[in-house]
Amino acid sequence: MLGGTGSDVGKSMLAAGLCRIFLQDGYHPAPFKAQNMALNSYVTPDGLEIGRAQAVQAEAAGVECMAEMNPVLLKPSGRMTSQIVLNGLPIGNRDAYDYFKKENKEPLRKEVHAAFDRLSALYNPVVMEGAGSIAEINLRDMDIVNMSMARHADAAVILVADIDRGGVFASVYGSIMLQAEEDRRRIKGIIINKFRGDEKLFETGRKQMEDLCGVPVIGVVPYLDNIHIEEEDSVSLKKKNTMHTEDNRINMAVVVTPHISNFTDMDTVARDPRVHLYFTSNPEELKRADVIVLPGSKNTVSDLRAIYENGCAAAIMEAFRRGSSVMGICGGYQMMGMEVADPEGIEGEKTSEHGLGLLPVRTVLRGRKALRRVSFTIAGCEGVNEGYEIHMGETEVLEGVLPLVTKTDGETDGCLVSDRVMGSYIHGILDNPGVIDLLLKPHAEKRGLPLKCEIEPYRKYKEGQYDTLANILRECLDIDLLYKIMKEDKGDD
């Protein structure tokens, strides 16, 4: 298990890298995180939903993702409530106070233990990931993801600390010393993550940490800002561009809403050399965009209201009237229509909201969540494309409107009003270069940029990133020591 001294210390990326190392070394690894809180999610082949991080780690491990890899997924929906996804299916919304009651955690504890047992019967080793800090002693009795999970799995725990944020000695020492004696003995190693500069400068500190904690430092990992692994939550948005550029590239703005989800949809277009991608909730920055993308949302009606209130809706419409393109994906597709209605209170209250009116569609939110992977074609684009759907809602498209997508099963999705206005429910639609070319064409012509651009296929690009990450970790971690810890922990020779 990779446990953390806090949130965002880099556990997810390290887990992906270790999964790839174990795969390269001839093992059959798989990831596991008992409970994840994230709005970036993914669909398994059998139509179940898990956190994006575990899907990424499964890719790095060379296996298909499955619900057992992330049995509990919490999707924040506002007002201190979250949708609970259990074993891949939504089971309702719960407020934070009620969710964290001790008596409410026992049924979930049994579920996550059973999921781990099923997974560990199929794969070896299992690379487990904790959540947040392992030293939240006020939540110890309710813990189902950190040290209690390590006890069930009989896992060796490697503590991950973020040196970039400061206080690394206190956070490591405190995280170890605050454990109960049984759990303290499980912590077999320390990884210092996000180190900037010359690692030789930390040699003395490394020895001091080992002497202080009585636990070996397995390695010091540099700040990996040149490795691109799909991210699981909105914390990573703080690291992205937030402003337009004045150079001769197409300014593409992604509208940041309070409940933005699956913004990994933009990872491929971010690599297009014709594009300057930025994420913003600033109306003035939206007005400067050539292309505006309304991304997915966990709470569509609330986010639609938010963009009216903060001026983003007016800015989108002003930009559109001046010639900008607008595309909506999933919740963003719903917002671009005439109305989004929630008569059953799926998102918290029975209500409705006028959409932007850019697409001739109306959406009614329903209790059943659509979860599926899809293959599709788009008129004017070559080849069959891949994507997935995660949404609650039924959208009616007015007759005579051209659909954007035709699925290989014959169903259609979304709509295409013109080369500047389009929307679809399909996540991953912009992973396909032909769709990117379609969206950029009016602006590429205007700027004298190529109408087509060869971008390395997304899957090939990701495979390269996993291999690069593994190579870096082999250089800075003592992998032999890690294997020794794993074997000793299981009593293997």
N, C-alpha and C positions, 0 to 999 in steps of 0.2 A: 504493500500500500504506500502511495505517496500521500502523506499528510502535510498540511501547511501550517505555517505560523500565522497565516491570515488569508484573506481573499486576494485573488489576482497576484499570487506569488509565482505563478507559472506552472502549476501542477498539471494542467491539461496538456500543454505542449510537451512537457517532459514525459508524460504518460504515452503520448503518441510516438515520441522518439524511442522510448524503451520498447514499445510494441514492435516497431520496425526493426530494432536491433535483435530482439528475440526471434523474429521471423527470419532475418538474415542468418542467424546462427542455427537454424534448423528446427526451431521449436514451433509450437502451434498456439500462439498467444491470443488472448482476447481481453478487451477492456471491461471494467465494471465500475459503476458509481451508483451507490444505493439510492441516493436522492440528489437531484440536480434542480437548481432554480435558474431558469433561462427562458428567453423568448425565441431564441434561435433553435429550432427543432428540425427533425428529419423523419422520414417515413421508412419503415422496414419493408422488405419485400412482401410480407403478409399483411400490410396495411395497418401497422401499429406505429405509435409515435414515441420517439425518444429524444433526449437532448442531443444537440448538434455535436457537442464535444465527443460523445461516445461513438457517434457515427463516424467521425473523423478518425478516432483512434482505431476503430474496427478496420477502416480502409488501410491505415498504417500497418495493422496486423495482418492484412491480406485476407480478411474474412468478411462475410456479409454481416451487417448489423442485425441485432435481434432485441426484442423488448427486455430480455433478461439482463442486458448490459446496463440498463438504466430503468429499474422497475418503478421508481417514483420520480416524476417530473412535475415541478411546481412552475406554473406560468402566471406571473403576477398580472393582475387585471385592474389594479387601482384600489383605492380606499382600503388598503391593508388586507386585501383578499387575493387569493390565487386560485386558478383552476388546478385541480389535482388530476394528474394523468397517472393511472396505476396499471402497471403491466401493459402499457401502450394505449390504454383507452381512458377517456375522461370520465371521472366519477362524480363531478360536481365542483362547486366553489366552496372555499373554506376561509374564514378570516384567520389572521395570524395567531391571535390569542387562543382560539379554539383548536387550531391545528397543533400548537405546541404544548397542549395539555398532555401530561404524562399518560393519562389513561387512554388517550386517543392514539398513542403511538404504538401500543402493543400489537394491534392488528397489522399495522404497516411493517413493524419489525419482523413479524412472521412472514409477510409477503417478500420482503427484501432478502431475508435469509433463504427462503425457498428458491428465489430467483438465482441467487449466488450458487446454491447447491446444484441447480440444473446446469448453470453455465460451467462451473468448475468440473462437472462430469464430462464435458465436451472438450475443454481447452486446458492447456498447460504451457506456460504459467498464465494466471489471471493477473493482469495489471490493474490494481484497484486505485481509485482516486477518492480522497476525502473531500470535504467541503468546508470552505472557510478556514477557521482556526481549529486545531484539535484541542485547544485549551480553553474553550468556553465552558467553564466549570458550572455556570448557572444553568446550562442546557444539558449537563451530563446525563441526567436521568431520562431525558427525552431523545438522546442521540441515537440515530439509526444509521449514520453514514460514516462516522469517524472511528473512534477507538472501540466502540461496541461492535461495529462491523468487523474490525480487525480481530477482535476476540473470537467472533463466530467463525471467521475464515482461518484463524490461526496464522495470521499474516505477519511477516516482518514489516515494520513501518520505517520508511525513509522520510525524514522531516525536511521539507523544502522551505527555504527562507529567501526573501527578496532583499538583497543588500542595497539595491538602488533607492529604496524608500527610507533607509537609515534605521538605526537601532537594531542591527542584526544580532548582536551578542545578547541583548536583553530579550529579544523575541525568541531566539533559539533556547536560551537557558530557561526562560520563563515557561515556554511551551513544554519543555521536558519536566521541569520540577513541579509543575502544577498537575501532573498526571498521578493517578493512583499507582502504587508500587507495581502492581501487575501490568498496568499499561506502560509504565516507564520502561520496564524490561523489554517490551516489544520494539522500542525505538532503537534500531540497529545502525543507523547511519544518518548523515546530514548532507544535504546538497545546498550549497550557496548559489543562488540564481541571480541573474541580471547584473553581473559584475561588469563595470566599465573600467577600462584601463588595463594596465599590466598586472597580470595575476601574481607576479613575483612580489608585488607590494603587499599581498595578503598572506604571504607565507607565515609570518609571525602570528598573524591573527588566526590563521588556520590551526596552528599548534596550540594557541591559547584557548581556542574554542574546544578542541578535543580534550585538553587537560581540565577545563572547567566543567564540561558536560559528561565526560567519560564515554563519549560516542565518537567514532571516526567520521571525519569529513570525507565523503566519497568523491567529492569533486567540486570545482568552482566553474560554473557555467556562465559564459559571457552574455551580455545583453544582446539578444538575437533579433534585432530590428530588421535584419535582412532575410529572415525566414518567414514565409507567409503560410500560416496554417489557419484554416477557418475558425472563426471565433464564436463563442457561445453566448455572450451577453453584451449589454450596452456599455459596459465599462470600457470596452475597446474603442467605442466611438470617440472617446476623448483624444485618441491618438491620430485621428483621421483629419484630412484637409477640411477646413470649414469655410474657405473663401474661394472666389472665382480667380481666374488668371487672366492676364492681359495678353499673353502670347497667342500665337495662331493655333490654338487647339479648341476643340468643342467643349464648352463648359457644360458639364452634366451635374445637376444638383439633385441630391436625394433629400427629400423632406423628412426631417427628424421630428417625430411625434412622441408624445409621452409613453406610448406603448408600442414603439417600433419593434418589429420582429423580422427575423430571417433576412437581415440586411446583407448576409453572405451572398444574396442574389447578385450583388454588384461586384463580386470578386474578379470575374473574368473581364468585364468591361473596364475595370480599373487598370488592366494590363494593356489596353488598346492604346497605342502611341498617339492616336488622334484625339484622345479624350483627356480632359482634366476633370477628375471626379472629386466632388466635395459633398459633405453632409452638413445641412444647415436647417435652423428654424428661424433664420433672420430674413424677413421679407425683402429687404434690400438686396441680399445675396441671391434670392430666388429670382428677382427681376432681371438679374444679369445673366441668368442661365440660358443656354441654347436649348437644352433638353432638361426637363424636370421629371423625376421619377417619384411617384407616390408608392412607398414600399408596403410590405405587410404590416398588420396591426393586430395586437391581441384584443383590443377594445375599439372597434371601428367607429361606433357612434361617438364615444368620448373623444377619440382622436380627431374626428371630423369637426366636432364642436371646438376643439382646441385650435385647429388651424383657422377657423373663422375668428376666434377670439384674439389670436396673436397676430392677425394680419396676413398670415401665409396664404390663405385661400384667395384673398384679393390680389396678392402678389402673383400667384399662379395664373389667375385669369388675366391680369395685365400683361404678363409675359407671353401668354398664349395669343392674345390679341396683337402683340407686336411680332409674332412669328415663331415663338418657341414651340417645341414639341412637348407633349405631356403623355406619359405612360403610367398606368397603374398596375400593380401586381398584388393579387389577393385582396387584402383589405383596402389597398390603394385603388384597385379596380372598382370595388364597391363604392368608395368615396367619389369617384369620378362620375357616377351615375346620377339619376334624378332624385333618388331617395334611398335611405337605408332605414328600415323599420325593425324594431325589436319588440314585437307584441307579446312575447313570452318572458321578457326580462332575462334573456340569455346572458347579457353582459352586465346585469345588475338591476336595471329598471326597465319597465315597459315604456318605450319611447320610440321616437323616430326623428330623423334629421334630414333636411334637404341636402342633397349632394351638390357637387360642383356643376352638374348639368353638362359635362363635356361628352358623356356617353349616353346613348338612349337605352339605359337599363335601370331596373329597379330591383332592390335586394330586400328580402325578408330573412332575418336571422332565425334559424331553427335549431333545435336541441341536438340533432344528429350531426356529428363532425365528419366531414369528408376527409378520408385519409387514403391516399393511393399514389403509386408511382404511375407515370403516364409516358407514352411515346407519341410523338405528334409531328405533323408537318405544318408549314406555313406557306401560303401562296407566295411565289416569287423567291422562296428560299430553298436551296438544294438540301436533299437528305432528310433522314428521320432524326428528330431531336428527342432529348430526354428531359424529364422534369418530375415534379411531384406536387400534390395538392394537400394542403392542411387548412381547412376553413370550415366555419359554421355559417351557413347561409345559402339561400337559393336565389339565383339572379335570373330575372326575366329579361330577355333581349327582345326589343321590338322587331316585328317581322320585316324582312327586307334588308336588314343590316348585315353586312359581311362579317362573318366570324373571323377572328384573328388566327385561331388554331383549329386544325382538324386532327383528332386523335386517330390512332391506328385502328381503334375499334369502331370508327365511324362517327362518334360523337364529336360535337364542336364545342369550342370554349372561347369566351371573350368576344371582343368586337373590334373592328378596324373601321373607323369613320373616315380617316384620311391618313396620309403618310406622316401626319403630325399628331394624331390622336388615336390611342389604342390602349387596350387593357386586357388582362387575362388573370385567371386564378392560379396559373402554373408558376410555382417557384422553380428557379433554375432556368427560366426561359431565356435569360440573358447569358447563360453559360454557352449558348449556341451562336457562333460567329455570324451566321446568316441573319439572325434576328437583330444582332447589334448593327450590322450593315444597313438593314431596313430602317432602323430607328435613326441612324446617323446620316442617312443619305441626303436629306435636304440641306443639312448644315455642312456636310463635307463638300457638296457642290458649291455652296456659297463661299467657303473658305479656300477652295482649290485643293482640298485634301483628297487622298485616294478614296474611291467609293467602296473598295473592299480592302480588308487588312488580314493578313495571315497571322492569327494568334495561335500559339501552341495549344493544342487540345487540352481542355481543362483537366481531364483525368491524368494525362501524361504530365502536365505541369505539377499537379499535386503529388504524383508518384516521385517526381524529381525532388520536390521539397521534403518529402518524408526521408528520402535517402540522404539528402544533404544534412538534415537535422540529425539523423543517426550518426553520420560521419563526425559531426561536430561533437556530439555527446561521447562518442568513443574516444575522442582526443582529450576531453576534459573530465571524464568520469573514470573511476577505477572499476571497469566492468568486471574484471576478475574478482575483485572484492565483493562486488554486488552478487555475482553468481555464488561465491562462497557463503555469503549471508543467507541466500535463498536455500542452498543445499543444507547448511547447518540447521536452519530453522525447521526444515522438514526431516532432519535426521538422515539425509541421503549421504552416500559415500561420494 
